[in-house]
Amino acid sequence: MTLDEGDLRARLTTGEVLVVPGVANALTAKIAVDVGFDVLYVTGAGVTNTHLGMPDMGLLTLTQMADHVSAIRDVVDVPLIVDADTGFGNAVNVGHTVRVLQRAGASAIQLEDQVSPKKCGHFEGKQVISAREMESKIHAAVDARDGRDFLVVARTDARAISGIDDAIERGQRYADAGADIIFVEAPVSLDELGRVATEIDAPTIINIVEGGLTQSISHAQMSELGFDVALYANLALLAMMKAVSRTLGELASGQAFFTDIASWEERQRLVGKPEFDAREARYAT
């Protein structure tokens, strides 16, 4: 069973943490749905890393992200929360970004309040725009979306620059400006996480980044703290990198036979070859 965009909004009010994995391409999206996930996050960092082979430092363009969203939407029918970084410009650009990504298949868009070019939320050297400018971007996103069921996620990176108090204040201001979900990036303690989840009057995201600034906690703890969404934006990417490095390392060392890999049959099933075979037979002359 899959969720439509209206179901995604309703899911935020159930009191149960919605666990969302990040995907960087259509194949990863198909794997995520195959194992049971019904909401996905299209990660800007992951697309930058896999498509460009570069770090998450504002290098991805709107066109590149839209192309990836379109490819993912073509093979899965679950809601897609799409990372749009800073919106690729000012408030006017944000409106354009929303329209482009919604046409490409996004169900929600995430905007952040960093100065452009942005950086990964767990990198040093970030800067943020004024809360007032971010509020304008949120207003533009809300005005541009086609239907209320398209959600706007507002992320603040202020914790690393001006502290948790400012980050929480910004989060509430962004909710008041019309954002549907608030994402305070990189709290550094359980106390800070608890404050984010309880002091902001809106659904909130906890972002778990392996090796990042926010500690990993159980889903039960997330629920107890009051979070609505648990995001694992680049877990699949890290797993892929480790697996590919290990297997190609074995190949480089002289190994010629491999067992710890997907089978031929599994590969063809995941990419839908049986369905394409059926189409070919249907349209054969």
GUVEXLUM-878323 format. One record per residue (C-alpha): residue number from 1; residue in one letter; x, y, z. Coordinates in pm, 1 decimal. Example, Ala and Ser with C-alpha at 12.3 -4.5 7.8 and 13.67 -1.06 7.14 Angstrom:
BEGIN
  seq  type        xx        yy        zz
    1     a    1230.0    -450.0     780.0
    2     s    1367.0    -106.0     714.0
% end
This chain:
BEGIN
  seq  type        xx        yy        zz
    1     m       0.0       0.0       0.0
    2     t     124.7     348.1     -81.2
    3     l      45.9     689.4      59.9
    4     d     -81.3     981.2    -142.8
    5     e       8.2    1339.8     -55.9
    6     g    -303.1    1387.6     158.3
    7     d    -216.1    1076.3     355.7
    8     l     132.9    1219.0     412.1
    9     r     -13.7    1525.6     582.4
   10     a    -243.9    1309.1     794.9
   11     r      41.9    1076.6     887.4
   12     l     214.2    1362.9    1069.0
   13     t     -65.4    1377.2    1327.8
   14     t     -70.5    1010.3    1432.7
   15     g     187.7    1037.8    1711.1
   16     e     395.0     764.6    1547.3
   17     v     737.8     849.3    1407.9
   18     l     745.4     830.5    1028.9
   19     v    1080.8     678.1     931.7
   20     v    1198.1     812.9     596.5
   21     p    1509.0     691.3     412.2
   22     g    1699.1     908.8     169.5
   23     v    1741.1     800.1    -191.6
   24     a    1980.3     942.8    -448.2
   25     n    1854.7     768.6    -761.9
   26     a    1569.7     565.8    -904.7
   27     l    1722.8     226.0    -828.0
   28     t    1767.3     308.7    -460.2
   29     a    1409.8     435.5    -452.8
   30     k    1283.8     105.9    -593.7
   31     i    1483.4     -88.8    -334.6
   32     a    1344.1     128.2     -53.4
   33     v     986.3      70.8    -165.9
   34     d    1056.9    -299.3    -219.9
   35     v    1158.5    -344.6     143.8
   36     g     851.5    -160.2     269.0
   37     f     905.0     217.4     293.4
   38     d     608.7     428.3     184.0
   39     v     764.7     776.8     196.7
   40     l    1105.8     867.9      51.3
   41     y    1340.4    1165.3      75.6
   42     v    1532.1    1268.9    -235.9
   43     t    1861.6    1381.0     -84.8
   44     g    2052.6    1670.9    -234.7
   45     a    2373.2    1553.0     -71.2
   46     g    2321.8    1203.7    -207.8
   47     v    2246.0    1322.5    -561.3
   48     t    2550.3    1551.3    -548.8
   49     n    2774.1    1270.1    -423.0
   50     t    2649.9    1006.3    -669.1
   51     h    2577.8    1215.5    -978.5
   52     l    2866.0    1461.4    -953.8
   53     g    3107.9    1275.9    -726.3
   54     m    3142.6    1600.5    -530.0
   55     p    3067.9    1716.5    -173.3
   56     d    2740.5    1869.4     -57.6
   57     m    2838.6    2234.3    -102.5
   58     g    2567.2    2387.8    -318.3
   59     l    2694.1    2246.2    -646.8
   60     l    2373.7    2080.3    -766.8
   61     t    2140.3    2272.6    -998.4
   62     l    1761.0    2278.5    -999.1
   63     t    1756.0    2112.0   -1340.8
   64     q    1975.3    1826.3   -1220.4
   65     m    1758.4    1769.5    -914.9
   66     a    1437.3    1787.1   -1118.2
   67     d    1573.9    1527.8   -1361.3
   68     h    1644.7    1290.7   -1070.5
   69     v    1302.4    1350.1    -915.5
   70     s    1134.8    1279.9   -1249.6
   71     a    1327.3     953.5   -1291.9
   72     i    1237.9     844.6    -938.6
   73     r     872.6     939.2    -980.4
   74     d     860.7     732.4   -1299.2
   75     v     930.9     410.8   -1106.1
   76     v     771.8     460.7    -761.0
   77     d     432.0     598.9    -659.9
   78     v     498.2     688.8    -296.5
   79     p     528.7    1046.6    -166.1
   80     l     864.3    1210.9    -232.4
   81     i    1005.4    1477.2      -1.0
   82     v    1259.7    1662.4    -214.1
   83     d    1563.3    1849.2     -84.1
   84     a    1573.1    2185.9    -261.2
   85     d    1860.6    2335.8     -60.3
   86     t    1811.8    2714.2     -38.8
   87     g    1548.6    2715.0    -314.0
   88     f    1809.2    2797.3    -579.9
   89     g    1787.5    3172.5    -522.8
   90     n    1562.1    3432.3    -364.1
   91     a    1188.1    3414.0    -292.9
   92     v    1101.7    3455.3    -661.7
   93     n    1334.4    3166.8    -746.9
   94     v    1171.7    2959.0    -471.9
   95     g     833.7    2990.4    -642.1
   96     h     986.9    2866.5    -965.6
   97     t    1162.6    2583.7    -780.7
   98     v     836.6    2466.3    -624.4
   99     r     658.4    2460.9    -959.1
  100     v     943.0    2276.4   -1133.3
  101     l     983.2    2012.0    -863.7
  102     q     610.0    1960.5    -819.1
  103     r     576.1    1901.2   -1192.9
  104     a     866.7    1657.4   -1170.8
  105     g     682.3    1454.2    -908.2
  106     a     767.5    1598.5    -566.1
  107     s     508.7    1566.8    -290.4
  108     a     693.2    1802.3     -56.6
  109     i     985.9    2040.3     -78.9
  110     q    1251.5    2113.9     181.8
  111     l    1397.6    2465.0     200.4
  112     e    1678.7    2576.9     429.3
  113     d    1787.9    2912.5     563.2
  114     q    2155.0    2895.0     474.0
  115     v    2335.4    3156.3     271.7
  116     s    2397.6    3033.3     -83.1
  117     p    2604.0    2839.8    -175.3
  118     k    2495.7    2616.2     108.3
  119     k    2691.1    2340.7     281.8
  120     c    2597.4    2011.0     439.4
  121     g    2431.3    2080.8     771.9
  122     h    2708.2    1894.8     953.1
  123     f    2996.6    2084.8     786.3
  124     e    3176.9    2378.8     942.1
  125     g    3163.6    2729.7     798.6
  126     k    2790.7    2768.0     738.7
  127     q    2605.5    3099.9     743.2
  128     v    2233.2    3172.5     758.7
  129     i    2013.8    3437.7     605.1
  130     s    1782.2    3648.8     821.4
  131     a    1469.7    3482.6     954.6
  132     r    1265.8    3747.5     775.2
  133     e    1415.3    3654.7     437.7
  134     m    1346.2    3287.3     502.4
  135     e     987.0    3371.1     592.7
  136     s     954.1    3537.8     252.2
  137     k    1081.9    3220.8      86.4
  138     i     825.5    3014.3     276.5
  139     h     545.6    3250.2     171.8
  140     a     660.5    3215.1    -189.5
  141     a     665.2    2835.4    -164.8
  142     v     315.7    2823.8     -15.4
  143     d     184.2    3059.3    -284.3
  144     a     343.4    2860.1    -566.6
  145     r     236.4    2510.2    -467.3
  146     d     -48.7    2345.7    -652.9
  147     g    -275.1    2231.5    -373.7
  148     r    -252.8    2226.7       5.9
  149     d    -142.2    1862.4      11.9
  150     f     196.4    1962.1    -128.8
  151     l     397.3    2014.3     190.4
  152     v     663.6    2272.5     267.7
  153     v     946.4    2165.0     497.8
  154     a    1149.1    2450.8     649.0
  155     r    1495.4    2374.6     779.2
  156     t    1709.8    2601.9     990.9
  157     d    2085.0    2567.6    1028.2
  158     a    2102.4    2837.7    1294.6
  159     r    2200.0    2599.4    1575.7
  160     a    2562.4    2595.7    1460.3
  161     i    2580.6    2972.6    1415.6
  162     s    2365.9    3140.7    1680.7
  163     g    2265.9    2860.0    1916.3
  164     i    1967.8    2642.6    1993.6
  165     d    1747.1    2926.1    2123.9
  166     d    1765.1    3110.7    1792.4
  167     a    1715.0    2787.1    1599.2
  168     i    1396.6    2708.7    1792.7
  169     e    1270.1    3066.9    1756.1
  170     r    1333.3    3048.8    1381.5
  171     g    1158.0    2713.6    1362.2
  172     q     844.6    2857.9    1519.5
  173     r     857.1    3164.5    1298.0
  174     y     883.8    2941.6     992.1
  175     a     583.8    2738.1    1107.2
  176     d     387.1    3058.5    1159.7
  177     a     486.8    3166.3     807.6
  178     g     318.5    2856.1     664.9
  179     a     573.2    2573.4     670.5
  180     d     408.4    2236.8     734.5
  181     i     710.5    2063.6     891.2
  182     i    1005.6    2211.9    1080.1
  183     f    1357.8    2072.6    1059.0
  184     v    1616.9    2205.0    1304.5
  185     e    1948.8    2076.4    1176.4
  186     a    2220.4    1933.6    1401.1
  187     p    2109.0    1960.7    1765.4
  188     v    2397.2    1828.4    1974.5
  189     s    2230.9    1677.8    2284.7
  190     l    1919.0    1497.0    2399.5
  191     d    1814.9    1811.0    2583.2
  192     e    1831.6    2013.1    2261.9
  193     l    1642.1    1746.4    2071.0
  194     g    1369.5    1747.3    2334.9
  195     r    1339.5    2124.2    2318.6
  196     v    1305.7    2119.8    1939.7
  197     a    1027.9    1861.4    1949.8
  198     t     831.0    2021.8    2234.0
  199     e     883.7    2397.1    2196.1
  200     i     797.9    2421.8    1825.7
  201     d     424.4    2405.2    1763.2
  202     a     442.9    2208.8    1438.4
  203     p     547.7    1863.4    1317.8
  204     t     924.2    1822.8    1352.8
  205     i    1202.2    1620.3    1189.0
  206     i    1501.1    1455.2    1352.1
  207     n    1784.3    1400.5    1105.6
  208     i    2021.6    1113.8    1184.1
  209     v    2354.6    1149.8    1003.9
  210     e    2610.9     878.6    1067.3
  211     g    2924.8    1055.6    1184.9
  212     g    2736.0    1383.9    1218.2
  213     l    2662.1    1611.7    1512.6
  214     t    2329.3    1462.0    1623.5
  215     q    2351.6    1135.9    1817.2
  216     s    2163.1     829.6    1699.3
  217     i    1872.6     732.5    1923.3
  218     s    1603.1     465.3    1898.7
  219     h    1272.2     525.7    1728.7
  220     a    1105.0     478.9    2066.8
  221     q    1316.3     762.5    2207.6
  222     m    1225.1     980.8    1911.5
  223     s     856.4     921.5    1986.0
  224     e     905.9     994.5    2353.4
  225     l    1078.0    1322.3    2269.5
  226     g     791.9    1415.1    2036.8
  227     f     937.0    1396.9    1686.7
  228     d     710.4    1321.0    1393.5
  229     v     962.7    1229.6    1121.6
  230     a    1293.0    1041.7    1148.2
  231     l    1510.4    1113.7     847.9
  232     y    1800.2     889.9     743.3
  233     a    1900.4    1097.7     444.7
  234     n    2219.8     920.5     342.4
  235     l    2213.9     581.6     514.8
  236     a    2153.5     396.4     187.0
  237     l    2432.3     592.4      19.3
  238     l    2681.2     502.4     291.4
  239     a    2580.1     136.2     271.4
  240     m    2624.7     139.9    -106.7
  241     m    2967.6     301.8     -81.2
  242     k    3084.5      42.0     169.9
  243     a    2951.9    -251.9     -30.5
  244     v    3094.9    -131.8    -362.1
  245     s    3432.7     -53.9    -205.1
  246     r    3449.6    -396.6     -43.7
  247     t    3352.2    -591.6    -355.4
  248     l    3570.1    -395.6    -597.1
  249     g    3855.4    -422.4    -348.5
  250     e    3816.9    -799.2    -365.3
  251     l    3820.2    -781.8    -744.7
  252     a    4133.8    -567.1    -738.6
  253     s    4305.9    -815.4    -508.7
  254     g    4254.4   -1098.5    -756.9
  255     q    3927.6   -1254.9    -644.7
  256     a    3728.4   -1391.3    -938.1
  257     f    3410.2   -1529.6    -780.0
  258     f    3158.6   -1332.7    -569.5
  259     t    2867.9   -1441.9    -354.3
  260     d    2788.7   -1139.7    -133.9
  261     i    2614.2    -951.0    -413.8
  262     a    2263.7    -934.7    -557.8
  263     s    2174.4   -1221.6    -785.6
  264     w    2098.2   -1181.7   -1155.8
  265     e    1733.7   -1263.7   -1083.5
  266     e    1710.4   -1009.0    -801.6
  267     r    1861.2    -739.2   -1021.0
  268     q    1612.9    -798.0   -1303.4
  269     r    1317.1    -816.0   -1063.3
  270     l    1406.1    -485.3    -898.0
  271     v    1437.4    -297.9   -1226.2
  272     g    1109.0    -444.9   -1349.7
  273     k    1227.4    -659.6   -1637.8
  274     p     927.8    -897.6   -1616.1
  275     e     694.0    -600.7   -1665.1
  276     f     892.1    -484.9   -1967.9
  277     d     886.4    -839.3   -2108.5
  278     a     507.2    -837.0   -2073.6
  279     r     484.2    -505.0   -2257.2
  280     e     709.5    -632.5   -2532.4
  281     a     488.6    -936.9   -2579.2
  282     r     173.1    -723.6   -2578.4
  283     y     296.4    -490.2   -2848.6
  284     a     478.0    -749.8   -3061.3
  285     t     378.5    -753.1   -3428.6
% end
